[in-house]
Amino acid sequence: MRRLAHWLAVALFATTLTACGSSPTADGSDGTAKNVPGLADGTPVRVIEDVDEQDVIVPAAPQRVVALSEPVLDGALALDVTPVGSVTGRGTEGPPNYLKDQAEGIELVGTVAQFDFEAIAALKPDLIMTYASGGNTPDAVEVLSQIAPVYFVGYAGADWKTTFRHVANALNKSDEAERVLADFDVEAALL
């Protein structure tokens, strides 16, 4: 019964958000958002392809990122982007233990399997990044996409460098990511 009540609340929340806007578009003439949840009309945007080869309208310079997986949080922090929200680490009640210091002050918005949609919406994100697995059921993705653009960075068990590059692409920091990866390769070669 509790599970049914949860999904009814999710459906109601999604319906309420859906009623608030029209189809999202990016104006090809000036590269700005129009009717994109989470983005003010006129926000500079890019259209990029996610891991599922779907075009996603994302802000050109994301300011309020929500990271719904540990690798997204890890990648964003490595690129000097501090998300406004993230999920708890597996087996912890806070961020992943290895990121505890860097993730201090980031609002927790559920777990990788169960998101708190109201908490996510309250953060007013302009970009939500997550895996194309975990808690990302079609119903959950529908709710998230009514809050802000949702960008899938990878799948559980995917190559971490590929996932990191997807995180960097969504954040418009691909050049920085290549420098981080080159530094990593240098350090790894010394071991």
Sequence and secondary structure as in RCSB ss.txt:
>XXXX:A:sequence
MRRLAHWLAVALFATTLTACGSSPTADGSDGTAKNVPGLADGTPVRVIEDVDEQDVIVPAAPQRVVALSEPVLDG
ALALDVTPVGSVTGRGTEGPPNYLKDQAEGIELVGTVAQFDFEAIAALKPDLIMTYASGGNTPDAVEVLSQIAPV
YFVGYAGADWKTTFRHVANALNKSDEAERVLADFDVEAALL
>XXXX:A:secstr
 HHHHHHHHHHHHHHHHHTT    EEETTTTEEES TTS TT BEEEEE TTS EEEEESS SSEEE SHHHHHH
HHHTT   SEE   TTSSSS GGGTTTTTT EE B SSSB HHHHHHT  SEEEEESSTT  HHHHHHHHTTS E
EEEE TT  HHHHHHHHHHHTT HHHHHHHHHHHHHHHHH 
